[in-house]
Amino acid sequence: MKNLTIALDVMGGDKGPLITISSAIMAVEQQANLHLILCGDENIISAELKKQSFSKHPRLTISPTTEVVEMTDKPSFALRYKKNSSMRRALDLVREGKAQACVSAGNTGALFATAHFVLKTLPGVERPALITSLPTHGQDRHVFMLDLGANVFCDANVLYQFAIMGAVMAEQVDGLKQPKVALLNMGEEEIKGSDHIKLAASELAANPEVNYIGFVEGSDIFTNKADVIVCDGFVGNVALKTCEGVARLVYEKAKDFFNQSFFARLLGKLLTPALKKLLKSLNPDQYNGASLIGLRGIVVKSHGNANAKAFYSAIMEAVKEVERQVPDKIKAKLEQGLLPRP
Amino acid sequence: MKNLTIALDVMGGDKGPLITISSAIMAVEQQANLHLILCGDENIISAELKKQSFSKHPRLTISPTTEVVEMTDKPSFALRYKKNSSMRRALDLVREGKAQACVSAGNTGALFATAHFVLKTLPGVERPALITSLPTHGQDRHVFMLDLGANVFCDANVLYQFAIMGAVMAEQVDGLKQPKVALLNMGEEEIKGSDHIKLAASELAANPEVNYIGFVEGSDIFTNKADVIVCDGFVGNVALKTCEGVARLVYEKAKDFFNQSFFARLLGKLLTPALKKLLKSLNPDQYNGASLIGLRGIVVKSHGNANAKAFYSAIMEAVKEVERQVPDKIKAKLEQGLLPRP
């Protein structure tokens, strides 16, 4: 791909430009064909770029805005009254075709609502979904999981669409052929779970284009049993955050253990870097970002308290999705008659 | 409490009497006022007791049955056609007042359905719930969580009743005063989540007898923010099993790390016992059992592949609940006008 342009919501996130500008500089230094449009307060951005001696970088452009979506703004409020915000501008640039993706660490609810309104869903997609990858057993392996909280409840149709969308992500981003798709349930038996999950299961099973392997349980998320795990946003959000909570608990318990004696403290010093690395990977939301898929454009959400490295990872995730043309691939799959229902 | 009688489903679980008899012997040896009724195949039980030189123990009685609920039996099938099973007998003994509690490692769905049918729910309780405790930050601290899978979906009334029931468990089993009760949600803000969760929240907030602290997220389960966390069975089951899955993943990743070099292998040898202990505590379902509460009797469920120590722990959990008279306390709380709704 020749040129890549990505719009950044520079003001979003707990620390805004202090973090996002550093990440932007890292990204353009790393990726020679990447152009970034920095949406936000012109004075702040100019000052920050100057401080970091990057005032006149040919691939960093400022798109000045006057408003900021606060972390406490209600989605409907942001959507209606913050039309000149950095978040809105970044999404508008994607809609206008001036950028190929948007990255934001801002207010999650506002980003979902605004992205949905500005970009619209792809034909055949009722709802966008939040997707990320989680580590699994083995070296450098992982699983895609969706929805992680964009929708409270998802009916059978929506779960079905998410399964198709998730499979496209696994194919395009990870290069998997016929990724194994599963529905997250409270048991593996066919009789388990809610009616809408059972309906989604029977429709996925009837579709020869999807490599649907059945139900999996929470304990199977990390075992490579499936490449794509589909659930509603409530369940996915609880699972993702439970994962984060367990990681933190293991870290705390390990710290307690390593404080028990001089010898244990020594062991602790030796092992802490490896432990931190593992536990960070169990907090993907915070460290790698998550993507909002099913829209007519690419939107990557970085965590509100992401550091510069995490926001950089989110930008590189957006680069990957642009290069692999994820929305076009989803659209094509849906048009291939994979969604026979209205 | 003078005498305690508990009925055991000896035939339940993947290994049945091979495990459960050893646990029964450990329990009566440990607890001088405990009488156990061993429900199951008389020949097998007698042979196993003889093998372990406990043929004539005065506090081990056999209640002979001819059928076994298989792990693959559908709940409705077990309920209708296995009336002379060890599981059914153990529950019947509780209903008849001949035992004060039942412990089973058998087919979970069948146990729920049969316990619900045989024992009935307490007045004011619409549905029984599966509850267990999970470890939290700090030494020997934990949190009660319910429902863990007895019910797929729970409406506001049921969530409200679960909150009361969970608070009684925390008060009676852990001796906490005014335990902090929370609803598990996909965010802490009041506007988040489904309508039935918001309704349950407003009703709990309006009840001065409940120390309701609001919504918590999956990442808060382990932080001591709440003493009791309430959710529907689907979400609770996914959260519990995700917890188990992360524990196994951490163990696998640690093993990989410890295999990298001679020095790492040495470290691994030193740390494996501590690591195993921590990760076991994150698998409470398997190691301590879970209780089915809201019924007119005490039912403790041990994991299907529980070992003798785990099944012993489940018996001791039942002892504790009998001593603290958990069902009576739940009944009293509900009668105190805590459930004004029909």
Interface residues (C-beta under 8 A of the other chain):
Chain A: K74 P135 T136 H137 Q139 G149 V152 F153 L184 M186 G187 I191 G193 S194 E217 G218 S219 D220 I221 F222 T223 C231 G233 F234 V235 N237 V238 A239 L240 K241 T242 C243 E244 G245 V246 A247 R248 L249 V250 E252 K253 A254 D256 F257 L267 L270 L271 A274 L278 L282
Chain B: K74 P135 T136 H137 Q139 G149 V152 F153 L184 M186 G187 I191 G193 S194 E217 G218 S219 D220 I221 F222 T223 C231 G233 F234 V235 N237 V238 A239 L240 K241 T242 C243 E244 G245 V246 A247 R248 L249 V250 E252 K253 A254 D256 F257 L267 L270 L271 A274 L278 L282
